[in-house]
Amino acid sequence: QAYASMMDHITFLPCPGNHEYMTGSLAPYLRLRVAPGGALSYYTLRWGPLQIFSLDSNEPLMAGPGQNVMLQWLAEELDSSEAFWRIAIFHHPPYTAGKHKDDPFVALVRECLAPIMEARRVPLVLNGHEHLYQRSCPVFGAERSGAAGGTIYVTTGGAGSALYPFAAHALAEYGEARHHYLRCRIEGGRLALAAVDYEGREMDRLEIAPAPVLRSVESAAGGAVGLAPGSLAVARGWNLGGPAVPAVTVNGTPVAVLDSSATLLRFSIPAMENRMALVRVETANGSAQVEIALAEAAPALFPIQQRNPARAGELIALQATGLGQPPKRLRILLAGALAVQPTAVAGASLAPGLYRITFQLPDGLEAGEIEVRLEAGGALSDPVSLLVAPGPTTQGW
């Protein structure tokens, strides 16, 4: 009834608290769920640059980390999220010195949920349970974070019920026992958060601007073959692209960003004699860097795109990177032993560092799926699969 006049034009994203379990063991709450998977008490929703993770910090946490389906789902969803802004909402605050500091579910959240948030650099978590307002410092590994960035936990439990006194906590930046609500506004890579009391006065204000975090830099073709001068590379992390394309340098040399998102950047390693490369990413919110080792050549193959099984005599096209700068001596290994020479090697116009290599499929291969590897300068790529059909043909593909 309190929200009836708003529910026809404002999106509501609920999550269950402990009181929802006191009424029909969550049945009324679950009746609100109309989306696919509505029988679950947790979900995620992507809305433009924002992805909300609504979690159930009650019974689902009691299964334990090893068997907890929600925790496994959450880790996978956060790892695969491409949203710049990832915000989690769940009821029990992990870090509190208030009335519920000894609540067993608060302890479970601190043990099970908070490490997932912090390890994946979720910038903001909204909680309830304590009837007050509390904002934490950025937290990483259950401690005040430094340059690594961290998660800010905001307890917003002053919606109208009787208030609890605020008790200072080692990780608390600000707190107050006052009725309030929150306003959050996202503008690009910055989020403004304001706590507003029942008379419309701002109690607290904070701007969150997550700095980029680099998790890895590897070959864009995947695998574990490493990188070389000229390789098409992919950097993975958080808060990378998104609102604007970041600046990327390798050993101080600016490189063009070929593709960018909040969690991924594609670029080419420039030609260089140095076998150590410092990759640095700069955004409006800060910078991150990682040092990587380079090989003389680190060949890597992209999966072969194939509509039909290939036959002897056909020209097969490979997409490759990591051939060295300039490209080193090449040969192709089939089925683990048979070596053939490329018929042509051409730099593709798709991206710097990407090559198109063709070879003619020889006779004598057994029908079925065979391994194809590329050797460049004595270094071998990971294998990719090629489906071979018996018998020759005069048609190419």
C-alpha positions in Angstrom: 0.0 0.0 0.0 2.8 2.4 0.8 4.2 2.1 -2.7 1.0 1.6 -4.7 1.1 5.1 -6.3 4.6 4.5 -7.6 4.7 0.8 -8.7 3.1 1.6 -12.1 5.9 3.8 -13.2 9.0 3.2 -11.0 11.1 0.0 -11.2 11.4 -1.8 -7.9 14.3 -4.2 -7.3 13.7 -6.0 -4.0 15.8 -8.4 -2.0 14.6 -10.5 1.0 15.4 -9.7 4.6 14.9 -11.8 7.7 11.3 -10.7 8.2 10.3 -12.0 4.7 11.1 -15.5 6.1 8.7 -15.0 9.0 5.8 -14.9 6.6 5.1 -18.1 4.8 8.8 -18.9 4.6 9.3 -16.2 1.9 6.2 -17.2 -0.2 4.8 -13.6 -0.5 8.2 -12.3 -1.6 8.6 -15.0 -4.2 5.1 -14.2 -5.6 6.7 -10.8 -6.7 9.0 -12.7 -9.0 7.6 -12.8 -12.5 10.8 -13.2 -14.5 12.3 -16.5 -15.6 13.9 -18.3 -12.7 11.3 -16.6 -10.4 11.4 -19.5 -7.9 14.9 -18.2 -6.8 15.2 -15.6 -4.1 18.2 -14.0 -5.8 18.7 -12.5 -9.3 20.7 -10.1 -11.4 19.5 -7.3 -13.7 21.4 -5.3 -16.3 20.2 -1.8 -16.9 22.5 0.3 -19.2 25.9 0.7 -17.5 24.5 -0.7 -14.2 24.1 -4.3 -13.2 22.3 -5.0 -9.9 22.9 -8.2 -8.0 20.1 -8.9 -5.6 21.1 -11.5 -3.1 19.4 -13.5 -0.3 21.6 -13.3 2.8 19.3 -15.6 4.8 18.8 -19.4 4.3 20.9 -19.7 1.1 24.1 -18.9 3.1 23.5 -21.8 5.5 24.6 -24.4 2.9 28.2 -23.5 3.4 30.7 -22.2 0.8 31.4 -25.6 -0.8 27.8 -26.4 -1.5 26.3 -23.0 -1.8 24.6 -22.6 -5.2 24.0 -18.9 -4.8 27.6 -18.2 -4.1 28.8 -20.2 -7.1 26.2 -18.4 -9.3 27.3 -15.0 -7.9 31.0 -15.6 -8.6 30.3 -16.7 -12.1 27.9 -13.8 -12.8 30.4 -11.2 -11.5 33.2 -12.8 -13.5 31.2 -12.6 -16.7 29.6 -9.2 -16.1 30.6 -6.5 -18.6 28.9 -3.7 -16.7 31.0 -0.8 -15.5 28.8 -0.4 -12.4 28.2 -3.6 -10.4 26.1 -2.9 -7.3 25.0 -5.7 -4.8 22.1 -5.4 -2.5 21.5 -7.9 0.4 20.0 -7.5 3.8 22.7 -8.3 6.4 25.7 -5.9 6.7 29.0 -7.7 7.0 30.7 -5.0 9.0 28.7 -3.5 11.9 29.2 -2.8 15.6 25.5 -2.1 16.1 22.7 -4.2 17.6 23.2 -7.0 15.2 27.0 -7.4 15.4 26.6 -10.9 16.8 23.8 -12.0 14.4 24.9 -15.4 12.9 23.8 -14.3 9.4 26.0 -11.2 9.7 28.9 -13.5 10.4 27.9 -15.7 7.4 27.8 -12.7 5.2 31.2 -11.5 6.4 32.6 -15.0 5.8 30.9 -15.9 2.5 29.6 -12.9 0.7 32.0 -10.1 1.5 35.1 -11.9 0.1 33.4 -12.4 -3.2 32.5 -8.6 -3.4 35.9 -7.4 -2.5 37.9 -9.9 -4.6 35.9 -8.8 -7.7 36.1 -5.1 -6.8 32.4 -4.5 -6.5 32.4 -0.8 -5.8 29.1 -0.5 -3.8 27.0 -2.8 -1.6 23.7 -1.7 0.0 22.5 -3.4 3.2 19.7 -3.1 5.7 19.0 -4.9 9.0 20.5 -2.3 11.3 17.9 0.5 11.7 20.4 3.3 11.1 22.7 4.8 8.5 26.3 3.7 8.2 28.9 4.1 5.5 32.1 2.1 5.4 35.5 3.1 4.1 36.6 1.2 0.9 37.2 -2.4 2.1 39.5 -5.0 0.6 40.2 -8.3 2.3 38.2 -7.2 5.4 40.6 -4.3 5.9 40.8 -0.7 4.9 42.0 -0.7 1.3 44.8 1.3 -0.2 45.7 1.8 -3.8 44.0 -1.6 -4.7 40.6 0.0 -4.4 37.8 -1.6 -2.4 34.1 -2.1 -1.7 32.0 0.5 0.1 29.2 -0.9 2.2 26.3 1.4 3.0 23.8 0.3 5.6 20.5 2.1 4.8 18.1 0.9 7.5 16.3 4.0 8.5 13.2 3.7 6.5 10.7 4.3 9.3 10.9 1.7 12.0 12.4 2.4 15.5 16.0 3.4 15.2 19.0 1.7 16.7 21.9 3.7 18.2 25.0 3.9 15.9 28.1 2.3 17.3 31.5 3.2 15.7 33.3 0.4 13.8 36.9 0.1 12.7 35.8 0.2 9.0 33.0 2.8 9.5 33.5 6.3 7.9 30.2 7.8 9.0 27.1 6.8 10.8 23.9 8.2 12.3 20.7 7.0 13.8 18.3 8.9 11.7 15.4 8.1 9.4 16.6 8.5 5.8 16.7 7.3 2.2 19.4 7.2 -0.4 19.8 9.0 -3.8 22.3 7.5 -6.3 23.1 9.2 -9.6 25.5 7.7 -12.2 27.3 9.9 -14.6 29.8 8.0 -16.7 32.5 6.6 -14.5 31.3 8.4 -11.3 28.5 7.7 -8.9 27.2 10.3 -6.5 25.5 8.9 -3.4 23.6 11.1 -0.9 21.8 10.1 2.3 18.7 12.3 2.8 16.8 12.5 6.0 13.0 12.7 6.4 13.1 16.5 6.3 15.0 16.5 3.0 18.4 17.4 4.4 21.5 15.7 3.2 23.1 13.7 6.0 26.0 12.4 4.0 27.4 12.6 0.5 30.0 10.5 -1.3 31.3 10.3 -4.8 32.6 6.9 -6.0 35.0 6.8 -9.0 36.4 3.3 -9.3 40.0 3.2 -10.6 40.9 0.6 -13.3 42.0 -2.8 -12.1 44.1 -5.1 -14.3 43.7 -8.8 -13.7 45.7 -10.2 -16.7 47.2 -9.4 -20.1 47.3 -12.4 -22.5 47.0 -13.3 -26.2 43.7 -12.4 -27.8 43.6 -15.9 -29.2 43.6 -17.4 -25.6 45.5 -20.3 -24.4 48.7 -20.2 -22.4 51.2 -19.4 -25.2 52.3 -16.0 -23.9 52.9 -12.8 -25.8 55.6 -11.5 -28.2 56.2 -8.1 -29.9 53.4 -7.6 -32.4 51.0 -9.9 -30.6 47.3 -9.0 -30.5 46.7 -8.8 -26.8 43.7 -8.6 -24.5 43.7 -7.0 -21.1 41.1 -8.2 -18.6 40.0 -6.4 -15.4 37.4 -4.1 -14.0 36.6 -0.4 -14.6 38.7 -0.4 -17.8 36.7 1.1 -20.7 33.0 1.7 -20.5 32.1 5.4 -20.4 35.3 6.4 -22.4 38.1 4.6 -24.2 41.1 4.6 -21.9 44.7 5.4 -22.8 47.0 2.4 -23.0 50.8 2.5 -23.1 53.4 -0.3 -23.4 56.8 0.7 -22.0 55.6 4.3 -22.3 54.6 4.1 -25.9 51.0 4.9 -26.6 49.1 2.1 -28.5 45.7 2.2 -30.2 42.9 0.5 -28.3 41.1 -1.6 -30.9 38.2 -2.7 -28.7 37.1 -1.7 -25.2 34.6 -2.4 -22.6 34.4 -2.1 -18.8 36.2 -5.5 -18.4 38.3 -5.9 -21.6 40.7 -4.0 -23.8 42.2 -5.2 -27.1 45.5 -3.7 -28.4 48.7 -4.8 -30.1 52.1 -5.1 -28.4 54.4 -2.8 -30.4 57.7 -3.9 -31.9 60.5 -3.8 -29.2 63.8 -5.3 -28.3 63.0 -5.4 -24.6 61.6 -8.7 -23.3 59.7 -7.1 -20.4 56.7 -4.9 -21.2 55.0 -2.6 -18.7 51.3 -2.3 -19.7 49.6 0.8 -18.2 45.9 1.8 -18.5 44.8 5.3 -17.6 41.2 6.4 -17.2 39.6 9.6 -15.8 39.4 7.7 -12.4 43.0 6.6 -12.1 45.5 4.1 -13.5 46.7 0.5 -13.3 49.7 -1.3 -14.6 51.1 -4.8 -14.9 54.5 -6.1 -16.1 54.5 -9.0 -18.6 57.3 -11.1 -20.1 57.6 -11.3 -23.9 59.0 -14.1 -26.0 60.7 -13.7 -29.4 57.6 -15.4 -30.9 54.5 -16.7 -29.1 52.2 -18.1 -31.9 48.5 -18.4 -31.1 45.7 -19.6 -33.3 42.1 -18.5 -33.2 39.5 -21.4 -33.7 39.1 -22.4 -37.3 35.7 -21.3 -38.6 34.4 -24.3 -40.6 31.0 -25.0 -42.2 31.8 -28.4 -43.7 34.6 -31.0 -43.2 37.7 -30.2 -45.2 39.1 -32.5 -47.8 42.6 -33.1 -49.2 43.7 -30.4 -51.6 41.6 -27.6 -50.1 43.1 -24.4 -49.0 42.7 -23.9 -45.2 42.8 -20.4 -43.7 44.1 -19.8 -40.2 43.9 -16.6 -38.1 47.0 -16.2 -36.0 48.9 -13.7 -33.9 52.1 -13.7 -31.9 54.4 -14.4 -34.9 57.1 -12.0 -33.7 58.1 -8.7 -35.1 59.0 -9.2 -37.9 57.2 -12.6 -38.3 59.5 -15.5 -37.7 59.9 -18.7 -39.8 56.6 -20.6 -39.9 55.3 -24.1 -40.4 52.1 -25.9 -39.7 51.9 -29.2 -37.8 48.9 -31.5 -38.5 47.7 -34.4 -36.4 50.7 -34.1 -34.1 53.4 -35.0 -36.7 52.8 -34.0 -40.3 54.5 -30.6 -41.2 53.4 -28.5 -44.1 54.5 -25.0 -45.2 52.1 -22.1 -45.6 51.1 -21.1 -49.1 50.5 -17.5 -48.1 50.9 -15.2 -45.1 49.1 -11.9 -45.0 48.5 -9.3 -42.4 44.8 -9.0 -41.9 43.1 -5.6 -42.1 41.0 -6.5 -39.1 43.6 -5.6 -36.5 47.4 -5.0 -36.2 49.2 -8.1 -35.2 46.6 -10.4 -36.7 47.6 -12.6 -39.7 45.9 -14.8 -42.2 47.8 -17.9 -43.0 46.7 -20.4 -45.7 48.0 -23.9 -46.4 46.9 -26.8 -48.6 45.5 -29.8 -46.8 47.6 -32.8 -47.8 46.5 -36.4 -48.6 46.9 -39.2 -46.1 45.1 -37.7 -43.1 42.6 -39.8 -41.3 39.0 -38.6 -41.4 37.7 -36.9 -38.2 38.9 -34.2 -35.9 42.6 -33.4 -36.1 44.9 -31.0 -34.2 46.4 -28.1 -36.0 49.4 -26.2 -34.5 51.4 -23.3 -35.8 55.2 -23.1 -35.2 56.9 -19.7 -35.4 60.6 -19.3 -34.6 60.6 -22.7 -32.9 57.7 -21.9 -30.6 54.5 -23.9 -30.8 50.9 -22.6 -30.5 48.2 -24.4 -28.6 46.2 -26.7 -30.9 43.0 -25.9 -32.7 40.6 -28.4 -34.2 40.0 -29.1 -37.9 37.4 -31.5 -39.1 38.6 -33.6 -42.0 36.5 -35.7 -44.4 37.8 -38.6 -46.4 38.6 -38.3 -50.1 39.7 -35.4 -52.3 37.6 -32.6 -53.7 38.0 -29.8 -56.2 35.9 -27.4 -54.3 37.4 -24.9 -51.8 35.6 -23.3 -48.8 
